[in-house]
Amino acid sequence: MRVRLSEIYLSQLFVGVGALEVGAGRSSWHGFPMPLWTSYLLVATGLVLPLLAWYLRRPGQTPEIDEQ
């Protein structure tokens, strides 16, 4: 398995928290307000994290320079 279970759980957490903050229309961290774009960034990070992990763990291919 190329993507670890912890990475899947972390991405679900990011998407869930970000979606809840976007749905509420405001974002905060320990009671301090944050810009709403940080919620969108959390959702994007949650979507990209497993894809990036899968891509970086793909089987290695020999570089074209080594084929000489």
ZIRABEL-V34848 format. One record per pair of residues at least 24 apart in sequence whose ideal C-beta (glycine too) atoms are under 6 Angstrom apart, sorted by sequence separation. I is the first residue (numbers start at 1). J is the second residue. D is the distance in whole Angstrom. If there is no record, write none. Layout:
# ZIRABEL-V34848
i->(I/I)
j->(J/J)
d->(D/D)
This chain:
# ZIRABEL-V34848
i->(18/17/18/14/15/14/15/14/11/11/11/7/8/7/7/3/3/3/2/2)
j->(42/42/43/42/43/45/46/46/46/49/50/49/50/50/53/50/53/54/54/57)
d->(3/6/4/5/5/5/4/3/4/4/5/6/6/6/5/5/5/5/5/4)
